[in-house]
């Protein structure tokens, strides 16, 4: 079984990510800090200036409503989110923002995504021993010639086991089901909506399922025991996708010769 699959199809470069939008949190910095600490699943207080952090918000049942990337820059916070989830995020956060005297402001900023080898990018939000991904927020007049495609971008993120939600995924999964417990949740910070259930499922619940990234040949026939979530990416003669499977089915699934790797 190959362990260096990323070398075969992950491309390095940058692109303008059209589906990502940017909103800014306007208000006293201490108020913004308090607001974020009570809402987001990650611990934004660990961020340094100029950094980006994967995060999300949950409802009281511990189900993920929306995911996003937090940016801290010059004592201001911005949230980078899929355009289909932006209004849901604003609607969910607005009542709490008003309590903290904070405004959530739309911007016309654009988002540039970058994929590179390990330790090559400034402030990556996700990485493994081989590759890393990062974004930058630029003014609307910023010009770039894409050197990778949207599929290249999403493939790299899937290799990093980073699932990006679409509108059909809202309130459908809890963090532990989609690897957010490892990438987007802090279990050491203060309370946020759904925290008790999220923590209970992490430490007390019996985890019979596993979130995976599959790399398969084009000849692979989709198996009904594999619950595919998100988009299937087609690159060269391979497909890459995220899925949730039963742990006790994993070894059986691995025996399929058209499966290159399960991460």
C-alpha atoms as a printed R data frame, in Angstrom:
    type eleno elety resid chain resno       x      y       z
1   ATOM     1    CA   UNK     A     1   0.000  0.000   0.000
2   ATOM     2    CA   UNK     A     2   1.418  3.367  -0.987
3   ATOM     3    CA   UNK     A     3   2.275  5.778   1.800
4   ATOM     4    CA   UNK     A     4   3.423  8.634  -0.419
5   ATOM     5    CA   UNK     A     5   0.290  9.039  -2.530
6   ATOM     6    CA   UNK     A     6   0.372 12.816  -2.110
7   ATOM     7    CA   UNK     A     7   3.538 12.931  -4.243
8   ATOM     8    CA   UNK     A     8   1.610 11.510  -7.171
9   ATOM     9    CA   UNK     A     9  -1.191 14.041  -7.445
10  ATOM    10    CA   UNK     A    10  -0.996 16.888  -4.916
11  ATOM    11    CA   UNK     A    11   0.068 20.044  -6.747
12  ATOM    12    CA   UNK     A    12   1.732 23.020  -5.096
13  ATOM    13    CA   UNK     A    13   0.596 26.523  -5.930
14  ATOM    14    CA   UNK     A    14  -2.040 29.159  -5.259
15  ATOM    15    CA   UNK     A    15  -5.521 30.124  -6.433
16  ATOM    16    CA   UNK     A    16  -8.374 32.554  -5.879
17  ATOM    17    CA   UNK     A    17 -11.046 30.666  -3.919
18  ATOM    18    CA   UNK     A    18 -14.319 32.084  -5.170
19  ATOM    19    CA   UNK     A    19 -16.574 30.263  -2.695
20  ATOM    20    CA   UNK     A    20 -14.880 31.731   0.386
21  ATOM    21    CA   UNK     A    21 -16.118 35.039   1.790
22  ATOM    22    CA   UNK     A    22 -14.819 37.237   4.609
23  ATOM    23    CA   UNK     A    23 -16.726 38.916   7.437
24  ATOM    24    CA   UNK     A    24 -15.169 41.222  10.006
25  ATOM    25    CA   UNK     A    25 -16.007 41.519  13.705
26  ATOM    26    CA   UNK     A    26 -16.256 45.193  14.669
27  ATOM    27    CA   UNK     A    27 -16.072 46.262  18.307
28  ATOM    28    CA   UNK     A    28 -13.875 46.672  21.361
29  ATOM    29    CA   UNK     A    29 -11.186 43.977  21.238
30  ATOM    30    CA   UNK     A    30 -11.991 42.742  24.754
31  ATOM    31    CA   UNK     A    31 -15.657 42.445  23.820
32  ATOM    32    CA   UNK     A    32 -14.776 40.560  20.634
33  ATOM    33    CA   UNK     A    33 -12.546 38.203  22.618
34  ATOM    34    CA   UNK     A    34 -15.348 37.479  25.075
35  ATOM    35    CA   UNK     A    35 -17.832 36.991  22.277
36  ATOM    36    CA   UNK     A    36 -15.634 34.512  20.386
37  ATOM    37    CA   UNK     A    37 -14.683 32.603  23.508
38  ATOM    38    CA   UNK     A    38 -18.331 31.875  24.245
39  ATOM    39    CA   UNK     A    39 -19.247 30.849  20.697
40  ATOM    40    CA   UNK     A    40 -16.477 29.153  18.732
41  ATOM    41    CA   UNK     A    41 -15.206 25.629  19.315
42  ATOM    42    CA   UNK     A    42 -11.514 26.506  18.964
43  ATOM    43    CA   UNK     A    43  -9.435 28.524  21.411
44  ATOM    44    CA   UNK     A    44  -8.787 31.750  19.536
45  ATOM    45    CA   UNK     A    45  -6.808 33.151  22.508
46  ATOM    46    CA   UNK     A    46  -3.898 30.955  21.377
47  ATOM    47    CA   UNK     A    47  -3.636 32.812  18.057
48  ATOM    48    CA   UNK     A    48  -0.721 35.095  17.258
49  ATOM    49    CA   UNK     A    49  -1.054 38.171  15.064
50  ATOM    50    CA   UNK     A    50  -1.357 37.266  11.403
51  ATOM    51    CA   UNK     A    51  -2.404 33.681  12.064
52  ATOM    52    CA   UNK     A    52  -5.339 31.587  10.858
53  ATOM    53    CA   UNK     A    53  -7.210 28.950  12.876
54  ATOM    54    CA   UNK     A    54  -9.753 26.313  11.898
55  ATOM    55    CA   UNK     A    55 -12.948 26.679  13.922
56  ATOM    56    CA   UNK     A    56 -16.723 26.150  13.972
57  ATOM    57    CA   UNK     A    57 -19.907 26.816  15.942
58  ATOM    58    CA   UNK     A    58 -22.341 24.245  17.308
59  ATOM    59    CA   UNK     A    59 -25.931 24.269  18.488
60  ATOM    60    CA   UNK     A    60 -27.009 23.172  21.970
61  ATOM    61    CA   UNK     A    61 -27.184 19.557  20.761
62  ATOM    62    CA   UNK     A    62 -23.504 19.656  19.868
63  ATOM    63    CA   UNK     A    63 -24.193 19.562  16.118
64  ATOM    64    CA   UNK     A    64 -21.960 21.690  13.903
65  ATOM    65    CA   UNK     A    65 -23.874 24.604  12.400
66  ATOM    66    CA   UNK     A    66 -21.060 26.085  10.334
67  ATOM    67    CA   UNK     A    67 -17.295 25.889   9.983
68  ATOM    68    CA   UNK     A    68 -14.881 28.687   9.139
69  ATOM    69    CA   UNK     A    69 -11.320 29.921   9.527
70  ATOM    70    CA   UNK     A    70 -10.555 32.680  12.043
71  ATOM    71    CA   UNK     A    71  -7.938 35.291  11.158
72  ATOM    72    CA   UNK     A    72  -6.348 37.608  13.699
73  ATOM    73    CA   UNK     A    73  -4.652 40.644  12.206
74  ATOM    74    CA   UNK     A    74  -3.671 43.915  13.920
75  ATOM    75    CA   UNK     A    75  -5.979 43.189  16.858
76  ATOM    76    CA   UNK     A    76  -8.927 42.571  14.545
77  ATOM    77    CA   UNK     A    77 -10.706 39.312  13.840
78  ATOM    78    CA   UNK     A    78 -12.102 38.133  10.527
79  ATOM    79    CA   UNK     A    79 -13.991 34.942   9.719
80  ATOM    80    CA   UNK     A    80 -13.470 33.193   6.376
81  ATOM    81    CA   UNK     A    81 -16.473 31.072   5.430
82  ATOM    82    CA   UNK     A    82 -18.117 29.316   2.505
83  ATOM    83    CA   UNK     A    83 -20.583 31.630   0.779
84  ATOM    84    CA   UNK     A    84 -23.460 29.142   1.261
85  ATOM    85    CA   UNK     A    85 -22.925 29.182   5.026
86  ATOM    86    CA   UNK     A    86 -22.258 32.881   5.531
87  ATOM    87    CA   UNK     A    87 -25.831 34.017   6.171
88  ATOM    88    CA   UNK     A    88 -26.430 31.043   8.474
89  ATOM    89    CA   UNK     A    89 -23.369 32.035  10.487
90  ATOM    90    CA   UNK     A    90 -24.410 35.683  10.718
91  ATOM    91    CA   UNK     A    91 -27.953 34.761  11.728
92  ATOM    92    CA   UNK     A    92 -26.702 32.403  14.444
93  ATOM    93    CA   UNK     A    93 -24.127 34.820  15.859
94  ATOM    94    CA   UNK     A    94 -26.020 38.121  15.600
95  ATOM    95    CA   UNK     A    95 -28.059 37.836  18.852
96  ATOM    96    CA   UNK     A    96 -24.882 37.124  20.833
97  ATOM    97    CA   UNK     A    97 -22.948 39.817  18.979
98  ATOM    98    CA   UNK     A    98 -25.532 42.416  20.014
99  ATOM    99    CA   UNK     A    99 -25.109 41.432  23.660
100 ATOM   100    CA   UNK     A   100 -21.396 42.147  23.336
101 ATOM   101    CA   UNK     A   101 -21.993 45.349  21.309
102 ATOM   102    CA   UNK     A   102 -20.273 43.855  18.270
103 ATOM   103    CA   UNK     A   103 -21.152 44.208  14.605
104 ATOM   104    CA   UNK     A   104 -20.605 41.503  11.999
105 ATOM   105    CA   UNK     A   105 -19.666 43.304   8.803
106 ATOM   106    CA   UNK     A   106 -19.512 41.890   5.279
107 ATOM   107    CA   UNK     A   107 -16.365 42.737   3.327
108 ATOM   108    CA   UNK     A   108 -15.380 42.601  -0.337
109 ATOM   109    CA   UNK     A   109 -12.021 41.001   0.497
110 ATOM   110    CA   UNK     A   110 -10.958 37.963  -1.496
111 ATOM   111    CA   UNK     A   111  -9.323 34.754  -0.300
112 ATOM   112    CA   UNK     A   112  -6.214 33.182  -1.814
113 ATOM   113    CA   UNK     A   113  -5.519 29.518  -1.063
114 ATOM   114    CA   UNK     A   114  -2.015 28.060  -1.035
115 ATOM   115    CA   UNK     A   115  -0.655 24.498  -1.032
116 ATOM   116    CA   UNK     A   116   3.021 23.763  -0.483
117 ATOM   117    CA   UNK     A   117   5.543 21.373   1.000
118 ATOM   118    CA   UNK     A   118   5.941 21.246   4.766
119 ATOM   119    CA   UNK     A   119   7.460 24.350   6.422
120 ATOM   120    CA   UNK     A   120   7.176 26.479   3.271
121 ATOM   121    CA   UNK     A   121   4.169 28.689   4.011
122 ATOM   122    CA   UNK     A   122   3.656 31.544   6.441
123 ATOM   123    CA   UNK     A   123   1.040 30.725   9.113
124 ATOM   124    CA   UNK     A   124  -0.486 27.544   7.627
125 ATOM   125    CA   UNK     A   125  -3.807 26.512   9.155
126 ATOM   126    CA   UNK     A   126  -3.292 22.794   8.482
127 ATOM   127    CA   UNK     A   127  -0.360 20.478   7.783
128 ATOM   128    CA   UNK     A   128   1.060 16.982   8.018
129 ATOM   129    CA   UNK     A   129   4.629 15.741   7.665
130 ATOM   130    CA   UNK     A   130   4.605 16.389   3.913
131 ATOM   131    CA   UNK     A   131   2.275 19.207   2.889
132 ATOM   132    CA   UNK     A   132   0.566 22.264   4.309
133 ATOM   133    CA   UNK     A   133  -2.249 24.604   3.357
134 ATOM   134    CA   UNK     A   134  -2.720 28.285   4.065
135 ATOM   135    CA   UNK     A   135  -4.884 31.195   3.011
136 ATOM   136    CA   UNK     A   136  -4.391 34.926   2.772
137 ATOM   137    CA   UNK     A   137  -6.982 37.692   2.735
138 ATOM   138    CA   UNK     A   138  -6.457 40.314   0.052
139 ATOM   139    CA   UNK     A   139  -8.146 43.467  -1.219
140 ATOM   140    CA   UNK     A   140 -10.723 43.029  -3.966
141 ATOM   141    CA   UNK     A   141  -8.360 44.453  -6.603
142 ATOM   142    CA   UNK     A   142  -5.690 41.853  -5.869
143 ATOM   143    CA   UNK     A   143  -4.686 39.985  -9.031
144 ATOM   144    CA   UNK     A   144  -3.534 36.379  -9.247
145 ATOM   145    CA   UNK     A   145  -3.069 33.821 -12.003
146 ATOM   146    CA   UNK     A   146  -4.172 30.490 -10.557
147 ATOM   147    CA   UNK     A   147  -1.390 27.901 -10.593
148 ATOM   148    CA   UNK     A   148  -3.584 25.110  -9.189
149 ATOM   149    CA   UNK     A   149  -7.248 24.234  -9.663
150 ATOM   150    CA   UNK     A   150 -10.097 24.159  -7.169
151 ATOM   151    CA   UNK     A   151  -9.934 20.345  -7.278
152 ATOM   152    CA   UNK     A   152  -6.208 20.482  -6.449
153 ATOM   153    CA   UNK     A   153  -7.017 22.695  -3.468
154 ATOM   154    CA   UNK     A   154  -9.764 20.450  -2.130
155 ATOM   155    CA   UNK     A   155  -7.678 17.317  -2.705
156 ATOM   156    CA   UNK     A   156  -4.866 18.742  -0.573
157 ATOM   157    CA   UNK     A   157  -7.311 19.562   2.218
158 ATOM   158    CA   UNK     A   158  -8.801 16.081   2.054
159 ATOM   159    CA   UNK     A   159  -5.304 14.616   2.360
160 ATOM   160    CA   UNK     A   160  -5.012 16.640   5.566
161 ATOM   161    CA   UNK     A   161  -8.359 15.168   6.714
162 ATOM   162    CA   UNK     A   162  -9.823 18.663   6.772
163 ATOM   163    CA   UNK     A   163 -13.517 18.525   5.871
164 ATOM   164    CA   UNK     A   164 -15.177 21.747   4.639
165 ATOM   165    CA   UNK     A   165 -18.942 21.851   5.185
166 ATOM   166    CA   UNK     A   166 -21.549 22.724   2.585
167 ATOM   167    CA   UNK     A   167 -25.043 24.000   3.351
168 ATOM   168    CA   UNK     A   168 -26.473 20.461   3.254
169 ATOM   169    CA   UNK     A   169 -24.127 19.478   6.101
170 ATOM   170    CA   UNK     A   170 -25.290 22.056   8.647
171 ATOM   171    CA   UNK     A   171 -26.581 20.563  11.923
172 ATOM   172    CA   UNK     A   172 -25.955 17.081  10.527
173 ATOM   173    CA   UNK     A   173 -22.732 16.058  12.283
174 ATOM   174    CA   UNK     A   174 -21.085 16.394  15.674
175 ATOM   175    CA   UNK     A   175 -17.366 17.315  15.729
176 ATOM   176    CA   UNK     A   176 -16.132 13.815  16.569
177 ATOM   177    CA   UNK     A   177 -17.860 12.420  13.456
178 ATOM   178    CA   UNK     A   178 -15.985 14.633  10.966
179 ATOM   179    CA   UNK     A   179 -12.549 15.008  12.605
180 ATOM   180    CA   UNK     A   180 -13.340 18.466  13.968
181 ATOM   181    CA   UNK     A   181 -12.510 17.187  17.454
182 ATOM   182    CA   UNK     A   182  -8.897 16.998  16.245
183 ATOM   183    CA   UNK     A   183  -8.755 20.080  14.016
184 ATOM   184    CA   UNK     A   184 -11.371 22.596  15.132
185 ATOM   185    CA   UNK     A   185 -12.188 21.974  18.808
186 ATOM   186    CA   UNK     A   186 -10.328 22.902  21.999
187 ATOM   187    CA   UNK     A   187 -11.192 20.761  25.009
188 ATOM   188    CA   UNK     A   188  -9.346 23.088  27.401
189 ATOM   189    CA   UNK     A   189 -11.188 26.377  26.830
190 ATOM   190    CA   UNK     A   190 -14.311 27.760  28.509
191 ATOM   191    CA   UNK     A   191 -17.927 27.046  27.647
192 ATOM   192    CA   UNK     A   192 -19.501 27.409  24.219
193 ATOM   193    CA   UNK     A   193 -22.787 26.161  22.833
194 ATOM   194    CA   UNK     A   194 -22.917 22.385  22.770
195 ATOM   195    CA   UNK     A   195 -19.626 21.975  24.650
196 ATOM   196    CA   UNK     A   196 -20.921 19.473  27.198
197 ATOM   197    CA   UNK     A   197 -22.227 17.099  24.518
198 ATOM   198    CA   UNK     A   198 -19.125 17.538  22.341
199 ATOM   199    CA   UNK     A   199 -16.866 16.675  25.291
200 ATOM   200    CA   UNK     A   200 -19.049 13.750  26.374
201 ATOM   201    CA   UNK     A   201 -18.911 12.176  22.909
202 ATOM   202    CA   UNK     A   202 -15.139 12.646  22.801
203 ATOM   203    CA   UNK     A   203 -14.300 11.153  26.189
204 ATOM   204    CA   UNK     A   204 -17.218  8.972  27.242
205 ATOM   205    CA   UNK     A   205 -19.022  7.920  24.067
206 ATOM   206    CA   UNK     A   206 -18.243  4.677  22.261
207 ATOM   207    CA   UNK     A   207 -16.789  5.695  18.890
208 ATOM   208    CA   UNK     A   208 -17.840  2.955  16.477
209 ATOM   209    CA   UNK     A   209 -17.249  5.019  13.353
210 ATOM   210    CA   UNK     A   210 -14.214  6.567  11.750
211 ATOM   211    CA   UNK     A   211 -13.803  9.621   9.529
212 ATOM   212    CA   UNK     A   212 -11.475  8.815   6.634
213 ATOM   213    CA   UNK     A   213 -10.025 10.134   3.419
214 ATOM   214    CA   UNK     A   214 -10.092  7.598   0.589
215 ATOM   215    CA   UNK     A   215  -7.804  7.630  -2.441
216 ATOM   216    CA   UNK     A   216  -9.089  5.123  -5.012
217 ATOM   217    CA   UNK     A   217  -8.655  4.201  -8.662
218 ATOM   218    CA   UNK     A   218 -11.269  5.359 -11.139
219 ATOM   219    CA   UNK     A   219 -12.358  1.719 -11.463
220 ATOM   220    CA   UNK     A   220 -13.423  1.617  -7.829
221 ATOM   221    CA   UNK     A   221 -17.102  0.734  -7.357
222 ATOM   222    CA   UNK     A   222 -18.685  2.670  -4.519
223 ATOM   223    CA   UNK     A   223 -19.451  0.407  -1.551
224 ATOM   224    CA   UNK     A   224 -22.728  0.859   0.315
225 ATOM   225    CA   UNK     A   225 -20.944  0.414   3.655
226 ATOM   226    CA   UNK     A   226 -18.991  3.620   2.952
227 ATOM   227    CA   UNK     A   227 -20.917  6.795   3.783
228 ATOM   228    CA   UNK     A   228 -19.359  9.374   1.475
229 ATOM   229    CA   UNK     A   229 -19.618 12.966   2.684
230 ATOM   230    CA   UNK     A   230 -18.758 16.031   0.671
231 ATOM   231    CA   UNK     A   231 -17.550 16.224  -2.902
232 ATOM   232    CA   UNK     A   232 -15.722 13.449  -4.757
233 ATOM   233    CA   UNK     A   233 -12.606 14.930  -6.359
234 ATOM   234    CA   UNK     A   234 -11.374 13.504  -9.674
235 ATOM   235    CA   UNK     A   235  -7.656 13.931 -10.335
236 ATOM   236    CA   UNK     A   236  -5.902 12.096 -13.169
237 ATOM   237    CA   UNK     A   237  -6.855  8.428 -12.791
238 ATOM   238    CA   UNK     A   238  -7.767  8.747  -9.111
239 ATOM   239    CA   UNK     A   239 -10.681  9.790  -6.967
240 ATOM   240    CA   UNK     A   240 -10.343 11.301  -3.495
241 ATOM   241    CA   UNK     A   241 -13.178 11.737  -1.029
242 ATOM   242    CA   UNK     A   242 -14.092 11.832   2.652
243 ATOM   243    CA   UNK     A   243 -16.266  9.164   4.196
244 ATOM   244    CA   UNK     A   244 -17.535  7.825   7.501
245 ATOM   245    CA   UNK     A   245 -17.205  4.084   7.973
246 ATOM   246    CA   UNK     A   246 -17.798  1.569  10.734
247 ATOM   247    CA   UNK     A   247 -14.516  0.712  12.417
248 ATOM   248    CA   UNK     A   248 -15.218 -3.005  12.331
249 ATOM   249    CA   UNK     A   249 -15.524 -2.795   8.516
250 ATOM   250    CA   UNK     A   250 -12.165 -1.091   7.972
251 ATOM   251    CA   UNK     A   251  -9.979 -4.143   7.360
252 ATOM   252    CA   UNK     A   252 -12.543 -5.657   5.000
253 ATOM   253    CA   UNK     A   253 -12.741 -2.413   3.046
254 ATOM   254    CA   UNK     A   254  -8.932 -2.180   2.784
255 ATOM   255    CA   UNK     A   255  -8.815 -5.469   0.859
256 ATOM   256    CA   UNK     A   256 -10.366 -3.867  -2.217
257 ATOM   257    CA   UNK     A   257  -7.514 -3.676  -4.749
258 ATOM   258    CA   UNK     A   258  -8.857 -0.434  -6.226
259 ATOM   259    CA   UNK     A   259  -8.341  1.388  -2.945
260 ATOM   260    CA   UNK     A   260  -4.914  3.060  -2.995
261 ATOM   261    CA   UNK     A   261  -4.952  4.459   0.521
262 ATOM   262    CA   UNK     A   262  -7.254  5.148   3.466
263 ATOM   263    CA   UNK     A   263  -6.098  7.985   5.701
